[in-house]
Amino acid sequence: MPSLIRFLVIVGLLAGLVYGGMIALVTFVEPQPREMIQQIPPARLNK
């Protein structure tokens, strides 16, 4: 097996593993909604 083909197969397998990991995260991890509060200084509002 030439080294280019071997390299492409390994890169393809790694890309498949990363893609599978992303699909697993999307499927099994549910984000927890929470309220966000950010204070804005009054000087910034008067521009």
N, C-alpha and C positions, 0 to 999 in steps of 0.2 A: 504494500500500500504506500504510495508516494507520500512524502511528508506534507504536501499542500492539502491533500485530501484528508489526511489524519488531523491536521490542524483545523480544517473546516468542520469536520465531524465533532471535534472536541468543543469548538466555539458554539456550534449548533446545540450540543447537549447542554452546555452551560447556560445558553440563552433560554432553552426550554425549561431548565430548572428555575431560573429567575422568574420566568413568566408563570410557571406553576406556583411558585411561592407568592407572587402577587395575587393570583386568583384565589389561593387559600386565605390570604389576609382579607381580601374583599368579602369572601364567603363567611368566614368564621369570626371576624372581629367586628363588634358593633360599637360605634363611637358613643360616648356618653355626652349628651347635650348639656351645656351649662351656660349661665349668664355671664356676659363679658361687660365690664365697666371700665372705662378709661377716663381719667380726669383730664380736662383741657384747661390750661391756665387762662384766666380772663384776658391777659394781655394778647394772647394769640387770637382771641375772638374779635378784637377791636382793630384789626388791620384794615 
